């Protein structure tokens, strides 16, 4: 899968699968995120043992992780998680995290494109994003990319500071979301995803 890409400012990155060997790069990436970005993640990504456990989930074939690297440095990370239950195998949850210096430069959109391709290969037709109420920027970006609000569950989850937060659930059909990506990158050969 390794793929070289250029951001709009001509910065070159490599997008590739993340493996267990990337634990040090992941820890440097996660610990480099600002505290506010980490606050709304579902796990404490500064805890190496927790991150290793998450990487072990890839062994079961339901969790996929990709990263954008500048040299050996991870600058953005994305995941597709599929449910274990057969009745929901057409669904997937995607997440993307981008380090501060690479935010608003297109790295997140390029990872989303790769996650959409991965979703197609896994026969996923609906993807969801879960955010907490204060993550307005992430919600607005998701809407811009074609996701729509499905549900808001008041006081449903705790952030990393232990504060109860509303959970926003957004979803989109993969093919509709791909059309939104094309608005930014022009017509793409989605058949190459399969």
Secondary structure as a PSIPRED ss2 file (coil, helix, strand):
# PSIPRED VFORMAT (PSIPRED V4.0)

   1 X C   1.000  0.000  0.000
   2 X C   1.000  0.000  0.000
   3 X E   0.000  0.000  1.000
   4 X E   0.000  0.000  1.000
   5 X E   0.000  0.000  1.000
   6 X E   0.000  0.000  1.000
   7 X C   1.000  0.000  0.000
   8 X C   1.000  0.000  0.000
   9 X C   1.000  0.000  0.000
  10 X C   1.000  0.000  0.000
  11 X C   1.000  0.000  0.000
  12 X E   0.000  0.000  1.000
  13 X E   0.000  0.000  1.000
  14 X E   0.000  0.000  1.000
  15 X E   0.000  0.000  1.000
  16 X E   0.000  0.000  1.000
  17 X E   0.000  0.000  1.000
  18 X C   1.000  0.000  0.000
  19 X C   1.000  0.000  0.000
  20 X H   0.000  1.000  0.000
  21 X H   0.000  1.000  0.000
  22 X H   0.000  1.000  0.000
  23 X H   0.000  1.000  0.000
  24 X H   0.000  1.000  0.000
  25 X H   0.000  1.000  0.000
  26 X H   0.000  1.000  0.000
  27 X H   0.000  1.000  0.000
  28 X H   0.000  1.000  0.000
  29 X H   0.000  1.000  0.000
  30 X H   0.000  1.000  0.000
  31 X H   0.000  1.000  0.000
  32 X H   0.000  1.000  0.000
  33 X C   1.000  0.000  0.000
  34 X C   1.000  0.000  0.000
  35 X H   0.000  1.000  0.000
  36 X H   0.000  1.000  0.000
  37 X H   0.000  1.000  0.000
  38 X H   0.000  1.000  0.000
  39 X H   0.000  1.000  0.000
  40 X C   1.000  0.000  0.000
  41 X C   1.000  0.000  0.000
  42 X C   1.000  0.000  0.000
  43 X C   1.000  0.000  0.000
  44 X C   1.000  0.000  0.000
  45 X C   1.000  0.000  0.000
  46 X C   1.000  0.000  0.000
  47 X C   1.000  0.000  0.000
  48 X H   0.000  1.000  0.000
  49 X H   0.000  1.000  0.000
  50 X H   0.000  1.000  0.000
  51 X H   0.000  1.000  0.000
  52 X H   0.000  1.000  0.000
  53 X H   0.000  1.000  0.000
  54 X H   0.000  1.000  0.000
  55 X H   0.000  1.000  0.000
  56 X H   0.000  1.000  0.000
  57 X H   0.000  1.000  0.000
  58 X H   0.000  1.000  0.000
  59 X H   0.000  1.000  0.000
  60 X H   0.000  1.000  0.000
  61 X C   1.000  0.000  0.000
  62 X C   1.000  0.000  0.000
  63 X E   0.000  0.000  1.000
  64 X E   0.000  0.000  1.000
  65 X E   0.000  0.000  1.000
  66 X E   0.000  0.000  1.000
  67 X E   0.000  0.000  1.000
  68 X E   0.000  0.000  1.000
  69 X E   0.000  0.000  1.000
  70 X E   0.000  0.000  1.000
  71 X C   1.000  0.000  0.000
  72 X C   1.000  0.000  0.000
  73 X E   0.000  0.000  1.000
  74 X E   0.000  0.000  1.000
  75 X E   0.000  0.000  1.000
  76 X E   0.000  0.000  1.000
  77 X E   0.000  0.000  1.000
  78 X E   0.000  0.000  1.000
  79 X E   0.000  0.000  1.000
  80 X E   0.000  0.000  1.000
  81 X E   0.000  0.000  1.000
  82 X E   0.000  0.000  1.000
  83 X C   1.000  0.000  0.000
  84 X C   1.000  0.000  0.000
  85 X C   1.000  0.000  0.000
  86 X H   0.000  1.000  0.000
  87 X H   0.000  1.000  0.000
  88 X H   0.000  1.000  0.000
  89 X C   1.000  0.000  0.000
  90 X C   1.000  0.000  0.000
  91 X E   0.000  0.000  1.000
  92 X E   0.000  0.000  1.000
  93 X E   0.000  0.000  1.000
  94 X E   0.000  0.000  1.000
  95 X E   0.000  0.000  1.000
  96 X E   0.000  0.000  1.000
  97 X E   0.000  0.000  1.000
  98 X E   0.000  0.000  1.000
  99 X C   1.000  0.000  0.000
 100 X H   0.000  1.000  0.000
 101 X H   0.000  1.000  0.000
 102 X H   0.000  1.000  0.000
 103 X C   1.000  0.000  0.000
 104 X C   1.000  0.000  0.000
 105 X C   1.000  0.000  0.000
 106 X C   1.000  0.000  0.000
 107 X H   0.000  1.000  0.000
 108 X H   0.000  1.000  0.000
 109 X H   0.000  1.000  0.000
 110 X H   0.000  1.000  0.000
 111 X H   0.000  1.000  0.000
 112 X H   0.000  1.000  0.000
 113 X H   0.000  1.000  0.000
 114 X H   0.000  1.000  0.000
 115 X H   0.000  1.000  0.000
 116 X H   0.000  1.000  0.000
 117 X H   0.000  1.000  0.000
 118 X H   0.000  1.000  0.000
 119 X H   0.000  1.000  0.000
 120 X H   0.000  1.000  0.000
 121 X H   0.000  1.000  0.000
 122 X C   1.000  0.000  0.000
 123 X C   1.000  0.000  0.000
 124 X C   1.000  0.000  0.000
 125 X C   1.000  0.000  0.000
 126 X E   0.000  0.000  1.000
 127 X E   0.000  0.000  1.000
 128 X E   0.000  0.000  1.000
 129 X E   0.000  0.000  1.000
 130 X E   0.000  0.000  1.000
 131 X E   0.000  0.000  1.000
 132 X E   0.000  0.000  1.000
 133 X C   1.000  0.000  0.000
 134 X C   1.000  0.000  0.000
 135 X C   1.000  0.000  0.000
 136 X H   0.000  1.000  0.000
 137 X H   0.000  1.000  0.000
 138 X H   0.000  1.000  0.000
 139 X H   0.000  1.000  0.000
 140 X H   0.000  1.000  0.000
 141 X H   0.000  1.000  0.000
 142 X H   0.000  1.000  0.000
 143 X H   0.000  1.000  0.000
 144 X H   0.000  1.000  0.000
 145 X C   1.000  0.000  0.000
 146 X C   1.000  0.000  0.000
 147 X C   1.000  0.000  0.000
 148 X E   0.000  0.000  1.000
 149 X E   0.000  0.000  1.000
 150 X E   0.000  0.000  1.000
 151 X E   0.000  0.000  1.000
 152 X E   0.000  0.000  1.000
 153 X E   0.000  0.000  1.000
 154 X E   0.000  0.000  1.000
 155 X E   0.000  0.000  1.000
 156 X E   0.000  0.000  1.000
 157 X E   0.000  0.000  1.000
 158 X E   0.000  0.000  1.000
 159 X C   1.000  0.000  0.000
 160 X C   1.000  0.000  0.000
 161 X C   1.000  0.000  0.000
 162 X C   1.000  0.000  0.000
 163 X C   1.000  0.000  0.000
 164 X E   0.000  0.000  1.000
 165 X E   0.000  0.000  1.000
 166 X E   0.000  0.000  1.000
 167 X E   0.000  0.000  1.000
 168 X E   0.000  0.000  1.000
 169 X E   0.000  0.000  1.000
 170 X E   0.000  0.000  1.000
 171 X E   0.000  0.000  1.000
 172 X E   0.000  0.000  1.000
 173 X E   0.000  0.000  1.000
 174 X H   0.000  1.000  0.000
 175 X H   0.000  1.000  0.000
 176 X H   0.000  1.000  0.000
 177 X H   0.000  1.000  0.000
 178 X H   0.000  1.000  0.000
 179 X H   0.000  1.000  0.000
 180 X H   0.000  1.000  0.000
 181 X H   0.000  1.000  0.000
 182 X H   0.000  1.000  0.000
 183 X H   0.000  1.000  0.000
 184 X H   0.000  1.000  0.000
 185 X H   0.000  1.000  0.000
 186 X C   1.000  0.000  0.000
 187 X C   1.000  0.000  0.000
 188 X C   1.000  0.000  0.000
 189 X C   1.000  0.000  0.000
 190 X H   0.000  1.000  0.000
 191 X H   0.000  1.000  0.000
 192 X H   0.000  1.000  0.000
 193 X H   0.000  1.000  0.000
 194 X C   1.000  0.000  0.000
